[in-house]
Amino acid sequence: FRSLQEGVNARAKDSWNIFSIFYRINQYLVEDSVMFNSPPHVKIQAVFFPLAVQYLEEQEQKIERELISDLAAEHWEDPANVKATHDVLHEISQLFHFVECLKWPDEDARVHLKSRVVRIAADAVEIFAERTKVAFMDCYQRVEYGRDLRYVVPQRVCVMIGAVQDIE
């Protein structure tokens, strides 16, 4: 296992391909009743768990940066172009898939990783909702009050409402 640890340490810091190795080794060990949670299996989990946490932390920061920058540049004109919503939802979905596919044998580790992804999703929804509200209020304040607005809703507002429905 020393060579496995050395390989993990030697990887490029921004390379996460190492999880495919954990996935294959873990699959074998989980399916073998003798090896499941054996000392070697526990050691492998101990090597990869901090990497999984680090990966989720980096993805969380990336999602937050993308969401803030994409929403700041959003024009809210075309529902098909609400890039921030669709990209972030896809990335969060991929994180859920990542955690599920690794099938962490240790219950505490599995719950911790899942709760991290849920928190990432909740934070993304909060950022999205707040930024959308700010954009909506900005649009609302620009409305000319001399018009009858009961039947006129700007396209941007419709796109914002649709984006909020998507995030739900």
N, C-alpha and C positions, 0 to 999 in steps of 0.2 A: 504494500500500500504506500510505501514511501515513494515509489516511482509515480504513482497516481497523484500524490500530493505535489511532487516535483513538477509534473505535467500541468497541474492546475496552477501552480505558482508561475510557471514559465509562459503561460498563455498571455496574449496581448490583453491589456486591461479592458479594452472595449470589445473584446471578442467573447461571445456567449455561446459559441458552438460546442463548448465543453458539456453543455446540458444533454446533448445527444448521447454522450458517453454514459452519464449518470442514468439516463432513461433506459438504455439497453442493459446496463449492469443491474439496475434496480428491478427491471421487469423480470430478469432471470431469477434474482434472489427472492422476489415476492412470490413467484410461482413455485419455488422449491420450498416445501414445508420444512426441510431440515435447515436450509440457509436463511429462511426468513427471520429477521431480527437477531441473527447470529452476530458474534463479535465483529466479523468482517463487514457485515451489512450495516451495523451501527457505526463503524468507522467511516464507511463510505458516506453515510448520511451526515456525519459530523463534518466531513470535508466539503460537501456540496450545499448544506443548508445556509451557511453564511454567504455563499455566492448567490443563492436564490434570493436572499434578503437584499443583497447589494443590487442585484438585477432589478428587483421591484422598485427599490429606491431610485435608481437611475431612470427607470421608465416613468415613475411618478413625476420626477422633475421635468422630464422631456414632455410629458403630456401637459403639464401645467404651463410650461413655456409656449408650447404650440397653441394651446387653447387661448391663452392671453394674446399672443401675437396675431393669431388668425381672427379672433373676434375683434381686435382693434382695427384690423384691415377690412372687416366685413362691411358690405354695402347694403345688405338685406334686400336686394332687388329680385333675385331669382332663387326659388326654393331648391333648385338642383345645385346651386352653388354655395350652399351653406356648408362650406368645407370643414370648418372647425367641428361641427356636430358629427358629421359622418366619419371623419378620420379618427376623432377621439373615441367615438363609440366602437369603431373597429379595433383600435388599439387596446381598449379595455377588454373587449371580447377576447382578443388574443391573449391577454394576461390571464383571464379566467381559464382559458384553454390550456395555457402553459402550466398553471398550477394543477389543474386536473390531470393532465397527461403525465406529470412526474410521479403521481401516486405515492406521495410521501407515506411511508409505513408508520412513522411516529405521529400519533394523533395530535399531540400538542403542536408539532411543526406544521402539520397540514392545516389545522385551525388557524394558526398564526398567519400562514401565507394567504389563506382564503380571506381572512379578515383584513389583511393589508390591501388586497385587491378591491374588496368592498369599500374600504376607506378611500382608495384612489378614485373609485367610481363616484362615491358621494362627494368628494372634493371637486371632481370635474363637473358634476351636476351643479354644485353650488357656484362655482366660478361662472359656468355657462349661464345660469339663471341670473346672477348678479349683473353680468355684462349685457345680457339681453335686456334686462330691466332698465339699465342705464341708457342703452340705445333706444329703447321704446320711449322712455321719458324725454329724451332729446328730440325724438320725432314728434312726440305729442306737444311739446312746447313750441314747436315751429308751426303748428297748425294755425291757420287764420280763423279767428273766432267769429267772423262775420258770416260764415257759410253755415248752411244746415248740414251737419256732419252725420246725421242719423243714417244716411245711406252711402256715405263716401268713406271708405277705409283705404288708406294708402297701401299699395302693394307691399311696401317694406314691412308694415305692421302685420299683414297676412303671412309674410315669410317668417317673421319672428314667432308668431303664434304656432305656425307649422313646425318650426324648429324646436320649440318648447314641447310640443306634442311628441316629436321624435325622441327627445331625450327621456321622456317619461317611460 
